[in-house]
C-alpha cells in the first residue's frame, strides 16, 4: 500500500486528486479545516486540522505518521486561499494571513513530513499557480505567496535529492473548484477557484489528471492546463508581453 497526504483535501482539487490516487490503490489522508462529507474508509483518512495552528498541525501529522507506518510516499501541499483586490485597498494583516495559509503552513507541514517522506523515498508536491512564476492582476499577496512557495520547494529539491526524494511543483491556471461560491471576506480573502474574472477554467478532475500524469513522468515542474503552458512560455520569452496580455484579459485594461 502506498500512502499519500493531501492538505486542502476537502476542496474540489483535493478530492479529485484523492479519488484518482485511490482508484490506483493508494491510501490517502485528507486534511482540511472541516472534513464534513468525507467518509473514513480503509483507503481514506479524513483529518480536521487548522494548518496555521501548530498544535493542530502537530496532532494531525502524528496521526498521519502513525497511520502510514512512518513512511509517506506522497505529500501534496494543496491548501490555500486567494485574495482579490488592489494592493492600495488591502491591509498588512490580510497580506500576512494569505502567507500564513499559502506558504508558512506548507513549510510547517513539509518539516513535519521530512523524515516520513525520506523513509519512503517519496515525493513532495506543491500545488502552486501560474501566479507562482508570473504576475497576476489584483492578486499581489496571492502571487507573492505562490512565488515564495515555488522558491522554497525548488530549493528543497536540491537538498532532498540525496535522500532519494523527488520534489515537484504543479502550476495550474484557473481551476473551477468554487465558482459561484466565492464567500469573499471584507479583506478580499476568498476560497480558491471561486473568482469569476479568470479565463479558460479547468475542472478539478482534468487538473488532477494533468498533475498526476506529470508526477508519473517525474517532472520537477508541471504547468497544468493550456493557459498555464502558454503562460509559462510567453512569460519566459517576453515578460512584458505576458504582463500586457494578463492585464488585458484579467484586469480589463
KAGI-V956627 format. One record per backbone hydrogen bond with DSSP energy under -1.0 kcal/mol. NH is the residue of the N-H (numbers start at 0). CO is the residue of the C=O. If there is no record, write none. Layout:
[[NH | CO] [NH | CO]]
//
This chain:
[[3 | 26] [4 | 73] [5 | 28] [6 | 75] [7 | 30] [8 | 30] [10 | 7] [14 | 10] [15 | 11] [16 | 12] [17 | 13] [18 | 14] [19 | 15] [20 | 16] [21 | 17] [22 | 18] [24 | 21] [25 | 20] [26 | 1] [27 | 42] [28 | 3] [29 | 44] [30 | 5] [31 | 46] [37 | 34] [40 | 43] [43 | 40] [44 | 27] [46 | 29] [48 | 31] [52 | 49] [56 | 52] [57 | 53] [58 | 54] [59 | 55] [60 | 56] [61 | 57] [62 | 58] [63 | 59] [64 | 60] [65 | 61] [66 | 62] [67 | 63] [69 | 64] [71 | 115] [72 | 2] [73 | 2] [74 | 122] [75 | 4] [76 | 124] [77 | 75] [81 | 189] [83 | 187] [84 | 137] [89 | 86] [94 | 90] [95 | 91] [96 | 92] [97 | 93] [98 | 94] [99 | 95] [100 | 96] [101 | 97] [102 | 98] [103 | 98] [104 | 99] [106 | 102] [107 | 103] [108 | 104] [109 | 105] [110 | 106] [111 | 107] [112 | 108] [116 | 112] [117 | 113] [118 | 114] [119 | 115] [121 | 116] [122 | 72] [123 | 165] [124 | 74] [125 | 167] [126 | 76] [127 | 125] [127 | 169] [129 | 171] [131 | 128] [132 | 129] [138 | 135] [142 | 138] [143 | 139] [144 | 140] [145 | 141] [146 | 142] [147 | 143] [148 | 144] [149 | 145] [150 | 146] [151 | 147] [152 | 148] [153 | 149] [154 | 150] [155 | 151] [156 | 152] [158 | 154] [159 | 155] [160 | 156] [162 | 159] [163 | 160] [164 | 159] [165 | 121] [167 | 123] [168 | 219] [169 | 125] [170 | 221] [172 | 223] [175 | 201] [176 | 174] [177 | 192] [180 | 177] [184 | 188] [187 | 184] [189 | 81] [190 | 181] [193 | 190] [201 | 173] [206 | 202] [207 | 203] [208 | 204] [209 | 205] [210 | 206] [211 | 207] [212 | 208] [213 | 209] [214 | 210] [215 | 211] [216 | 212] [217 | 214] [218 | 213] [221 | 168] [223 | 170] [228 | 224] [229 | 225] [230 | 226] [231 | 227] [232 | 228] [233 | 229] [234 | 230] [235 | 231] [236 | 232] [237 | 233] [241 | 237] [242 | 238] [243 | 239] [244 | 240] [245 | 241] [246 | 242] [247 | 243] [248 | 244] [249 | 245] [250 | 245] [252 | 246]]
//
